[in-house]
C-alpha cells in the first residue's frame, strides 16, 4: 500500500489537533497504513497526540500563517516579510516535494492547509486533499484591502486551492469558495477522560476548588497581572505545556502527564482566545469558555458564533485578561445558560474514509 503524506501548518496547535484526530482515525481504520507527516510542530505536542504505529514525522514548513507576538497579538509586518521569504523559494520547494512523493511512494497528499504540497501533488499527478475551516487566500485577501502586497499571496494560495481534488471542510468554516469539491464534516474531537484526582496529586491542586485552564500557547502576563490572578483563592489555575509561569501558583501540566482532551475533561472552565482546536475540544467536553478578542484574525467572528451556539460562554476584554482581572468573567460564566444546540460528532472517522478512498 502506498503512503499518505500529511502536511500540517505549524501556525497554532489547532491545525495539529484536528490533523492528529484524522491521522489517528486513519490508523484505527487501516492499522498497516503508513503515514509520513511533514510539520514544524513541536515534538512533545506530536508525541502527546499520535496513536499510530506506522507514523514518521519529518520537519518541514510550507506556509507561514501569521507571525504572532503571543497567542492573541499578531505581527503583520513580520508575517508579510516571512511570506516573501518563503515564496521566493516556492518553485524549489514544489520540486523538492515532487521528488519526495516519488521517492517515498506517496499515493495521496493531505494538507492542512499549505498550498505548496498540494501544488506538488498536482504536478506529480496524485490525489491531493485539503483539510481546513479556512484558506489562507481568505485570510490574506482581507489584509490586501489595506495593504496590496498581501494580494500576491492570496492569489498564490487561491490558484492552487482551485485545482485541489477534494476539500474536507471542517466545522466553524468560512465558505472556502476557491475549492471546487468540498465535503462538510461534523465535529472531529472526542471527549477526554476526567483525571482530576491524578492531576491533583501531581500538582498539589485542591480538587474541591473550581479549576480554571488558561489555554494559550503563550500569554504575556506581567508580574502585577499574575499577582492579581493569585489573589483569586477560590480557584485553582492551570496551564498546559509549553505555557508556564514558574513560582506563581499556576500549575503547568506536562503533555506527558495528561492529554489535552483529558485536561479539558478535568477542569471546570477554560479561559482562551477563539481558535479551532480549543473550541472543538471545549464542545466535545462540554466545558464553558471565557474568550477574549483577537486582532487581525478574520476567523474570529466565525468562531465566536460557534462558541455562542455550542458552549456556555462569557466574553472577557483583552484589557481585563492582560491585567489578570478574571473575577468578573469567572463569576458570570457560572450563571450562563446551557448552549442552544449540540454539534454532531464523528468527523475524524468520516475524513479517514474519504482519504482512504483516494489512496491507490
N, C-alpha and C positions, 0 to 999 in steps of 0.2 A: 504494500500500500504506500502511495506517495505521501509526502509530508504536508502538513499545514504550516505555513509561515504566518505568524500573527504579530503584527506591528502595533505597538501601543505608545502613544504620546506620553511623555513624562510631565506634561502640564497638569499637575494636580493628581491626587490619588484616585479621584472619581473614575477616570478612564481606566486605571488599573483595576479598581474594584470590580467594575462591570465586566471587564475583559476576562478576569480570572473566574468570575461566575460562569461565563460561557466556556472557557477552557476546561474548567472542572467538569462541566456538563458534557463536553466532548469526550473527555477521558472516561467518564462514567458510562457513556453510551457505547464507546469503542475503546476498551482498555488497551488494545495494542496500537492505537493511533500514536503517531509521532508528531509532536508539536514543537516547532522551534519559535521562540519568542524573541523579538528584537525590540529592546526598550532601554532607556536610561533610568527607569525607576529604581529606587534603592533596593539592594539585595535583601535586606531584612523585611521590607514590605513584600517582596515577591515570595520569600520563604513563608511568610505568615498567611499567604493567600492560596498557594498552589497545593493541589492534592494529587496531581498526575505523576505517574512514574516515568513516562516517556517524554519528559519535557526538557528541552535545552534552552538556556537563556543566553542570548548574545547581546552585548551592549550595542546601542545604536540610536541616533537621533535623526529624525527625518522631517520634523516640523519644530517650530519654536513655541507655538501657542502664544503666550504672553509672559513677559518677564515681570515678576511680582516682587514688591518690596516686602510684603508679608502675605498672609492668606487673603487679605482684603484689598490691599492697595497695589495698583499696577503702575509700572514704569513704561509708558507708551513710547517714549523716545528710545529707550534701550530695546524694547520689543521690535521696533522698526529696524534698528541697526542690526539686530540679530537675524531678522528675516532676510535682510540684504546679504548678509554674510553667508547664510545657508543657501539661498537661491543662486548665489554666484557659482556654487558647485552643483547645481541641480542636474546638469547633464551627466557629470561624472558619477553622481550618486545613483541616478537611474541605471546607468550602465553597470555599476557595481552590483546593484540588486538583481539585474537580469542575470549576471554571471552567478550570483548566489542561488537564484532559482534553479538554474540548470545544474549547478554543481551538487546541490543538496536534494535534487529530485523532488522539488516542491510541486504539489498538484493544485494548490489553491492558496491565494494570498488574502488575508483578512487584515483590515486596518482600522484602527480607532485613534484618530481619523486623519493621519497624514496622507498627502496626495502622492508623494514620490514613490512609495512602494506600490500603490495602485497603478501608477503610470508604468512602472517596471513590469508588473504582471500583464498589463495590456499589451505592451510591446513584446513580451515573451509568449503571448498567446494562451495564457492560462486564466481560469476563472478568478475574478477579483471581487471582493465583498467589503463594503464599508459598514461600520457599526458606529452609531452615534445618535445623539439627540440634537446636535447642531453641526454645521460645517464651518470650517474656518473662512470660507468665502463669505458667509453671512456675517460673521464677527468682523472681518476686516472691511467689508463694504460699509459698515456703519462708521468706522473710523475714517474711511475715504471721503465721507461727506464733509469732514473738517480738514483733512489733510490728504490731497490727491495721491501722495506717494504710496498710500496703502492700496490703491486700486490695482496696481501691478500684481500684488499678492492675492487679492480677492479673485482676480481674473485667472491667475495661475492655478489656484485650487479648483475653481469652478470648471475650467476646461477639462481637468482630469475627472472630477466628480461626474460630469455629464456622460462620460464613457464607461462608468462603473457598471458591472453586470448586475449587482444587487446591493440594495441598502437594507440593512436590518435596523429599522428606525425604532429607537427606544422611547419609553415614556418621557414626559416633560420636554417635548420636542418642538422646535420651530419647524416650518413646513419642509425644509430641506429640498426645495424645488429643483435644484440642479440635478438631483439623482432621478434617472428615468424609471427605475424599477424598485420601489420601496415595499417592504413588508413591515407592518406595525407589530411590535412585541408588547406583551404585558410586563409587569414588574419582574426584574431578574432576581433581586435579593431575597434571601430566606431568613427567617428569624434565627437568632443565636440562642445559646443555652445560658440560663441565669447562673453565673458563677460568683455571685455576691459574697458567699461565705469564704470561698477561696481567695478572692481579691481582698477581703477584709483582713485575712491572715497575712497575706503578702505585704500589704501596705500599712496595716495598723489602723485603717479607717473604721469608724463606728458604723456598723450596719444598721443601727436604729435611726440614724440621721437621713435626711434627704441627700441623695448622691447626684452630683452635677458634673457632667462631662464638658470640658472646654475643648470642642472638636475643631482644631485648626492645625494645619501643618506648621505654621509659625504665627505668632501673635506678639507684637512688640509692646508688652505692658511694662511700664516703668515701676520703680520701687514704691512710690505712693499708691499706684493702682493696685499692685499686689498686696500692699498692706490693707487696703480697703476690702479686697476680697477676703483676706484672712480674718477680718472682723465679723464675718457672717458665720457665727458659731453654730447655727442650727443646720449647717450644710457641710458635707464633705465634697471637696473639689478634686477633679481628676483631669489628667491629660493623657494622650496616647503618644508613645514614641513616634517621631523624634521630638515633639514639643515637650519641654521640661523647664521648670523653674526650681532648681535645687534650693533647699533650705527655706522654702516658703510655706510648706504645709500642703501644697497642691501635689497630689500623688500622681506620679508618672507611671503608667502601666506599659511595660515592655511588650512588644508584639509576640515574643516567645512565651509570655505568661498567659495571654488570652487573645483569641481572635477578636477583630474589631466588632463583628456581629455579637460575640459573647459579651464584650464590654457594653454594647448598646443594650443588650438584654438584662444587664446587671445594674444599670443606673436608672435614675428616675426622670431626669430631664437633660437635654443636650443644648448647649449654647454654641452657635455656629454661624457661618455665613452660608447662604444658599449655594449648594453645589450638588451635582447629580448623585454622588455616592452617599453623602450623609442624608440627603432627603430620601433616597431609596431605602437605606437601612433603617432610618427612623420610622418610615411607614411599615416596613416588614416587622419591626419590633414593637410597633405601636407606642412609640415614645414621643412626648411633646417636644417641640422645638422653640427655642428662643433664637430668633435670627436677626441679623443686622444687615445694613446696606452694603452694596459692592459698587464701586465706581468703575466706569468704563467696562461694564460687563453686560452685554446685550442679553445674555441668557437669564439675567436676574428676574425679570418680570415673569417669564415662563415658569421659573422655579418657585417664585413666591405664590403664583396662582395654584400650583400643585400643593405647596405647603398648606395653604388656606383651605384646600379641598380635602386633603387626606390626612392632616395632622392637627392635633391641638397645638396652638401656636401663639406667640407673643412677639412683637417687634421690639428690638432694643436699638436706639440710635447709636451710631458709632461713638459719639462723644461720651455716652454712658459706659459703653463697653471699654473704651480705652482708659477711662477713669476708674475701672474696676467697680463701678456702681451697678451691681447686678440685683440689688434687693428688690426694687420695684418690679422688674420683669419676673423674678422668681416667685414673688407673691401672686402676680397676675396670672401666671401660667397654670397655677394650681386651681384657678377658678374658671378656666376656659371650658367650653362645652366640647363634647366629642366631635370628631370631624364628620361632615355630612355624608361622605362617601368612603367606600373601601375600594382598593385597587386590585384587579385580578392578578394572579401570580402565575409563575411557570415560564417566564420569558427566556431564561437561560437554556432550558431544555428545548424550547422551540427554535432558538437560534442555533443550537448544536445540530438539530435535524436539518436545517437549511444549509449549513456549512457542509455537512457530510454528503448531502445530495449533490453538491458541486465538485466533490473530490473524485477524480478519475479512479 
